[in-house]
Amino acid sequence: MGLANLVPGISGGTMLLAAGVYPGFISAIAEVTTFRFRIRSLILLVSVVASAAIAILLLAGSVKDLVVSHRWMMYSLFIGLTLGGVPLVYRMARPISLSVLLGAAGGFAVMLVMAVTRGAGDGGVGASTLLLFASGLAASAAMILPGVSGGYLLLLLGQYEAILGTIDQLKRGLLSDGAGGGSDFALVLDALTVVVPFGIGIAVGVAGVSNLLQWLLQRFEKATLGALLGLLLGAVVGLWPFQEPRSPVSGETIEERIVSDENAADLERDDWQIVSFEPSNREMAAAIGLIAVGFGATLLIGRLGRPNSTIE
């Protein structure tokens, strides 16, 4: 789940569903957030959340670097990973009824609007506390909703690369040798200004979404599953792979700075403007291959578990 939450396009909830622990995970969160504590539920939550947190802390920087340096290849892989979750949610929603179709149309429309109005915020330390909190709420959806990628929602909010970079900064601060021989507390404190409101948003979102999802599935199961399917399909709309960062041009404004020949080299690559490009035949073939690899990977993970046809 931790790895999935780092990747735009693949849902941590889908990974839990594929492994066969999703219903128990949702029930455990609902129990804990309503002050009902059972040893079995606590062990499940600690096992999943602790391992996910370790994966996120250790690998956030590497995933961010791959997205920045090899964007079109990573986005192609993300598309495949996303589409691989469609058969999983489709099986849960069968038999397909009018409520499933209407829910799917609504979920797809939401993702389409988000893709069209995709944010371009710089994120990170420069982002407002409210925006970071909202980003945490969005990221928490990936832990609960199969088919909804928290990393993708962070991309839409313009916070993905900055937040992953800040998490990597926190790791470096904790592991590096500061002036006193211990952690670099300046790096840690700087990162915490982002991590704390983001983390509070995740905690609030997980508690709220898990209880809301249980309520919706109990009363409107087909429509809710249809909406999840629509969200999954709609996520692909914003993952057009053939994009690349363009080196800054003198005179344009980036990060509230006017670019000049003197300061252009100081700008980080992840701050460069993202532009579309026309792929070559070789790049198109490679993209299709990566989509197939991602699709197959998600299907393979799905075969490792036996998810229930419904969520209880």
N, C-alpha and C positions, 0 to 999 in steps of 0.2 A: 504494500500500500504506500509506503514511503517513496519508493521509486516511481510509482504511478503518479503520485501527487507532484513530483518534480517535472513530469512530462505533460506539456499541453496536448490534449487530445485523448488521453487515456485516464480513466476514472479509478481512484482508489476503491470506491464502492464496487466497481465491476470486478476488481481483483479479489476482494473479499467474497463476492458472490461466486466467482469462479472456484475459489478454494473451499466453498461450502460452509463458511462461517458467518456469512452476512446476516441471516436472521438472528443468530445468537448475539452478534455484535450490536445490532439495532436494539434488541431487547435489553441488553446489558446497559447501554447508554440510557435508555428510557428508565430503567430501574434506578440507576445511580442518581440521575437528575431529579428523580422524585423521592429521593432519600430512602430507597429500598436497597439494602446491601446484602448480596449473597456472595459467598466465597467463589463459586464457579464464575459468576459474572465479573467479579473483580480480577480474577486471574486472566480471563479472556481479554479484558480491556487493557490491563498492564502489559500483557504479552504483545498485543497488536500495536498499541500506541508507543511503547518504548522502542520496539524494533523499527517502527516507522520514523520516529524522531531521530534515531541514530543514522538511518539511511539518508534522511534529509540533511542533517548536519554535515555528514561526511562527503556527500556527493553533490550538494547544491552548486558549488563552484564549477565542478567538471561539466555538469549538464548545461550550465549557463554558457561556458566557453564553447561547447559544441554548437549551441544554438546561434551564438554570435558569429562564429567562424565558418559554420557549415549550415547556414539557415535553410536553404532549399532542400538539402538532403534530410535534415532533421524533420522539417515540416512534412516531407513525403512520408517518412516513417510514422509521424504522428497521425497522418490521415489513415494509414493502414491500421494502426493500433485502435483508432477510434471506430472505424468501420467493423473491426473484428468483434466489437461488443454488441453490434446490432442483432446477430442471431441469438445471442444470450438473452437480451431483453425481449426480443420477439417471442421466444419460446414461453417466457413468463406471461406474456400478454394474450396468448392464444386461449380460446378462439377469438379471432379479430371481430370486433363488433363496432357499431357506430360510435360508441363512447371512446373506444380506443383510437379510432381514426380522428375524431374531433380533438382528443387530447394530444395526439401526435401533431396535428396541424398547429395547435396552439404552441406546443413546445418548439416546433421548427420555426414558427414566426418570431418567437422571443429571441432565439439564437440569431436569426437573420437580422433583426433590428440591432442586436448587440454588435454584430459584425460590421454593419453599415456605419454605426455610430462609434466605432472602436476608438477608445481613448488614446491619447498620445502623451500622457503625463510622463514626467521624468522619473517619478517614483522615488524610492529610497529616502534618504534623510531629508530631501527637499520636499517630500510629499507631506500633506497635512495629516494630523493625527486622525481626523475623521475619515479621510480617504484610506489610510492604512487600516483602520478598524473595519471599514466596508470591504477592503480587500481580504481581510481575515474571514469575514462572513462569507465572501464568495469562495475562498479556498476551502472552507469547511464543507461546502456542498459536495466536494469530491470524496470526502470521507463517508458520506451518507448516501448520496444518490448514484445508483449505477448508471453509467452512461454520461454523467456530467463531470467534466474535467475542471478541477480547481485551477490547474496551471493555465488552461485555456481562458478561463474567466479572468485570471490575472493579466493575461496577454491583452484581453479586450479593455481592461482598465488601465493599461499602460504601466503596470507595476511588476511584470514578471521578471525581467532581467535584473531590475534594481533590487527586488526583494531577495532573489537567489544570491546576488552579489553580497547583500548585507548579511545573509545567513553564513556565507563563506567567510566574511569578515569576522563574524562572531567566532567561528571555528578557529581562524588564525589567531585571533586575540587570546582565546583560551589556551591554545597550544604553544604559542610563541613565548620566548623568554624576554620579559620586560626589563626595565632598568634595574629592578630589584631581584632579578633572577627568576621571577614567576611569570604569570600571565601579563599580557599587555592590556592593562585596565583601560587605557585611553581608547583603544580599538573596541574593547568590549562595551564600554559605556556608550560610545558613539553608535554601535550596532543596536544596543538595547532601546534607543529612542525610536527605532523602527520595529524591532522584534516584539516589544511589549504591547503596543496597541494592536499590532497584527495578530499576536497570540491571543489577546483578549477577544478579538473578533472571532477567531477560530473557536475558542471555548464557548462563546455565546451562540455561535452558529450551529455547532455540533449539538448542543443541548436543545436548541429550538427546532432545528430541522429534523432531528431524530424523532422527537415527540410528534411534530406535525406530520411527518411521513407515516408514522404508525396510524395516526388518526385518519389520514386521507385514504390509506390502503384498506382500512377497516370499513370505511363508508363509501369510497369511490374507487375501488381497486382498478377497474378496467381503464377509467379515464386517467388515473394517476400513472399507470404503467404506459399508457399511450403517450402521455406527456414526456415521460422519461425517454421513450423511443424517439419522439420528435426532437428533444434536446440533443440526443446523441447524433442523429442525422444532421441536425442544423449546425453542430459544432464544426463539421467539415467545411462549411461555407467560408469561415474566416481563416482557413489554413491553406490558402493558395500558396504553393511551395516556391514558385519562381520569383523570389524576392532576394535582395542582397543590400547590404549597407553601402551607401555611396559616400566616398571621401568628401569631407567638407569643402565648400567653395568659398573663397574669400568674399566677404560682404554679407553672407547669410548669418542668421542668428541661431545658435545652438546653446542650450543650457543657459539662456539669458546672457550669452556672450556673443559679441560680433566677431565672426571668424576673420582672421588676418593671416598673412603668410607666416607671421612670427608665432602665433599661438595655435595654428592648425594641428601641429604635431602633438600638442598637449591634450587634445580631445581623445577620450576613450572611444574605441571602435563601437561599443554598444550605444554611444550617443549619436552616431552618424544617422542620417536620414535613410529610411528603408524605401527602396524603389523597386518596381517590378522590372523584369527583363524577359526578353524572348529566348526561350530555351532552345538549345541545339537538339538535333535528333538523338544524340548520345545522352544528353541530360534528360530528355523526355523518357527514354528507355530506362535510364537508371532510376528515375522517379517512380515509374510504374513498378519496377522491381522492388524498390524499397517499400512501396505501398503494399505489395504482395507479402513481403517479409513481415511487416507490422501486422497485417491482417492474420497471417498464419500464426504469429506469436500469441495474439490474444485468443485465437481459437484453441491453441495448444494449452494455454493456461486454463481455459474453460473446461478442457477435458480432464484436468487434474482433480477437479472436484465434481460433485454431483449437486448443483444448485437446485433448490426446490422450484416447482412450477409456480408457486405463489410465495409471497412474503408474509409471514405471520407476525 
